[in-house]
């Protein structure tokens, strides 16, 4: 089986690693350069989307922000899963919000902003504080503004106006600010038959808008059931095939969807060591028509993102239950260079291992880990 991945980054790389034992060959299409590359070596295998499609049995994607002509060409091939509609919904907050409403899934109240009249109406109807998010190409906290103080209204509007003027395709989605208890995510997989399997809810911690740590542990079943129902509603509404991630805010025992990601997801990297079948393999199983794998939590596991660093203290390799996953990227400040997975037989043991890991990592490169350690409790 040959699978083409739109995008040639770390998610395609990890799909290739997961697919090899199943004899699934992965190639990646770089949407910026038109090159077909090997996801691990980055060796160029050819060029041109038409050639890439012709060689593939199945086409999938590792990110949402794919040019529409590429999506349309892949959709027309009849090989593209989860399909153009799903990818576009994940890449455009206007479509995403409409999808959530159509599926009856709770999220923050919102209004689409195209001009100053819309901006003023959003403030009037939704009230302050508000979060303004770019409709397109926003990720890792980019393309967002907050308005809490009415005195800052003019300044925030000017920033948004400049942003809109730079791209006629852009819009802004204004959302009510949610005072939440925790940020959680659910990674699940749906087969073409409609079968759904989900991993346990994962607790996420962000630093400056970028995911720092994801923790998978035995979960509150009431929250898990809520999340699973929302996942099924969205996945069935899209007739989805593959892995889908949903980010939530927990507000006093209730979940609100923050956003969806129609692909394998950073907050699911822990599944490589914490689950029987990882998210990358399950995505390939789904899109290739193979039986879905077990998604149960085998042992408490956490993931630490490696941002802007291309080396780590060798001493961390001596820690029990630790695995490093490098992405083979050129070092840049803030860039996702790899991740660390840490597992243990119990939550108490995981906390102890995490404390040892924190002592070995440079605090300047891994800020706020001590605070996150303090939040791990039974």
Buried (B, 14 or more C-beta within 10 A) or exposed (E): BBBBBBBBBBBBBBBBBBBEEEEBBBBBBBBEEBBBBBBBEBEEBBBEBEBBBEBBBBBBBBBBBBEEEBBEBBBEBEBBBBBBBBBBBBBBBBBBBEBBEEBEBBBBBBBBBEEEEBBEBBBEEBEBEBBBBBBBBBBBEEBBBEBEEEEBBEEBBEEBBEBBEEEEEBBBBBBBBBEBEBBBBBBBBBBEEEEBBBBBBBBBBBBEEBBBBBBBBEBEEEBBEBBBEBBBBBBEBBEBBBBBBBBBBBBEEBBBBBBBBBBBBBBBBBBBBBBEBBBBBBBBBBBBBBEBBEBEBBBBBBBBBBBEBBEBEEEBEEBEBBBEBBBEBEEEEEBBBBBBBBBBEEBEBBBBBBEBBBEBBEEEEBBBBEEBBEEBEE
